[in-house]
Amino acid sequence: MRDEEHQHQVAVILWWAYVCKGYGLPGSALFAVPNGGARSKRTAGRLKAEGVRPGIPDLILPVARGIYRGLVVEMKSRVGRISPAQVEVLAWFESIGWRAVVCRSAEPAMGEIKAYLGARP
């Protein structure tokens, strides 16, 4: 993950740690799937054998709200491109009733999570 994407994703997770209880959810309700990044061929092979798959979104919130079964967020830098695998996986999530979004900084991602979860109690 590029440094800019990393910093924005870290900001979202830190923010979540402060607000999750207000939504009645544990901190672990929003989690990351470390699917990308540079690694050796051996490590890549081991992770693939363990189930790492291309295109999986960066953040997953498996909490049903309204018509949706959950929310997935793909974090991208301002100039980051969505890979064909990511397009396919995001479309698949949508086809099974999840909300799938791409956010280019922390603020839009936090806004999407707030809008998805609705008003805090």
C-alpha positions as CSV (number, residue, x, y, z in Angstrom):
1,M,0.0,0.0,0.0
2,R,1.4,3.4,-0.8
3,D,2.3,5.6,2.1
4,E,-0.6,8.1,1.4
5,E,-3.2,5.3,1.4
6,H,-1.6,3.8,4.5
7,Q,-1.8,7.1,6.4
8,H,-5.5,7.6,5.4
9,Q,-6.4,4.1,6.4
10,V,-4.6,4.4,9.8
11,A,-6.5,7.6,10.4
12,V,-9.8,5.8,9.7
13,I,-8.9,3.0,12.1
14,L,-7.8,5.5,14.8
15,W,-11.1,7.4,14.4
16,W,-13.1,4.2,14.6
17,A,-11.4,3.3,17.9
18,Y,-12.9,6.5,19.4
19,V,-16.4,6.3,17.8
20,C,-17.2,2.5,17.7
21,K,-18.8,2.3,21.1
22,G,-21.2,5.2,20.2
23,Y,-22.5,2.9,17.5
24,G,-22.8,0.0,19.9
25,L,-20.1,-1.9,18.1
26,P,-16.7,-3.3,19.2
27,G,-13.5,-1.9,17.7
28,S,-13.0,-5.2,15.9
29,A,-16.2,-4.6,13.9
30,L,-14.2,-2.6,11.3
31,F,-11.1,-4.5,10.2
32,A,-8.5,-4.5,7.5
33,V,-7.4,-7.3,5.3
34,P,-3.7,-7.0,4.6
35,N,-3.9,-8.2,1.0
36,G,-1.4,-6.1,-0.8
37,G,2.2,-5.0,-0.4
38,A,5.6,-6.1,-1.5
39,R,6.7,-9.5,-0.3
40,S,9.0,-12.3,-1.4
41,K,7.8,-14.9,-3.8
42,R,7.9,-17.5,-1.0
43,T,5.8,-15.4,1.3
44,A,3.4,-14.5,-1.5
45,G,3.0,-18.2,-2.3
46,R,2.4,-19.1,1.4
47,L,-0.2,-16.3,1.7
48,K,-2.0,-17.3,-1.5
49,A,-2.2,-20.9,-0.2
50,E,-3.7,-19.5,3.0
51,G,-6.4,-17.7,1.1
52,V,-5.1,-14.2,0.3
53,R,-6.9,-13.1,-2.9
54,P,-6.4,-10.1,-5.2
55,G,-9.0,-7.4,-5.2
56,I,-10.3,-7.8,-1.6
57,P,-11.2,-4.3,-0.2
58,D,-9.0,-2.7,2.4
59,L,-11.6,-2.3,5.1
60,I,-14.6,-4.5,6.0
61,L,-17.5,-3.7,8.3
62,P,-19.7,-6.9,8.4
63,V,-22.6,-5.1,10.1
64,A,-26.1,-5.1,8.4
65,R,-27.9,-1.8,8.0
66,G,-31.0,-1.1,6.1
67,I,-30.9,-2.9,2.8
68,Y,-27.2,-3.8,3.1
69,R,-25.5,-6.8,4.7
70,G,-22.2,-4.9,5.3
71,L,-19.9,-2.2,4.0
72,V,-16.5,-2.6,2.3
73,V,-14.2,0.3,1.7
74,E,-11.3,0.4,-0.8
75,M,-8.8,3.0,0.1
76,K,-6.9,4.8,-2.8
77,S,-4.6,7.7,-3.0
78,R,-5.7,10.8,-4.9
79,V,-4.1,9.3,-8.1
80,G,-4.4,5.6,-7.2
81,R,-6.1,3.3,-9.8
82,I,-8.5,0.6,-9.1
83,S,-7.3,-2.8,-10.5
84,P,-9.5,-5.0,-12.6
85,A,-9.6,-7.5,-9.7
86,Q,-10.8,-4.7,-7.4
87,V,-13.5,-3.7,-9.8
88,E,-14.6,-7.3,-10.0
89,V,-14.6,-7.9,-6.2
90,L,-16.4,-4.6,-5.4
91,A,-19.1,-5.5,-8.0
92,W,-19.4,-9.0,-6.4
93,F,-19.9,-7.5,-2.9
94,E,-22.6,-5.2,-4.3
95,S,-24.3,-8.2,-6.1
96,I,-24.6,-10.0,-2.7
97,G,-26.1,-7.0,-1.0
98,W,-23.1,-5.2,0.5
99,R,-22.4,-1.5,0.0
100,A,-19.0,-1.1,-1.7
101,V,-17.2,2.3,-1.9
102,V,-13.9,3.7,-3.0
103,C,-12.5,6.5,-0.9
104,R,-9.4,8.7,-1.7
105,S,-8.8,10.0,1.8
106,A,-9.7,9.4,5.4
107,E,-12.5,12.0,5.6
108,P,-14.7,10.5,2.8
109,A,-14.2,7.0,4.3
110,M,-15.3,8.2,7.7
111,G,-18.2,10.0,6.1
112,E,-19.2,6.8,4.3
113,I,-19.1,4.8,7.6
114,K,-21.1,7.4,9.5
115,A,-23.7,7.5,6.7
116,Y,-23.8,3.7,6.5
117,L,-24.3,3.2,10.3
118,G,-26.7,6.2,10.7
119,A,-27.0,8.4,13.7
120,R,-25.3,7.4,16.8
121,P,-27.6,6.6,19.8
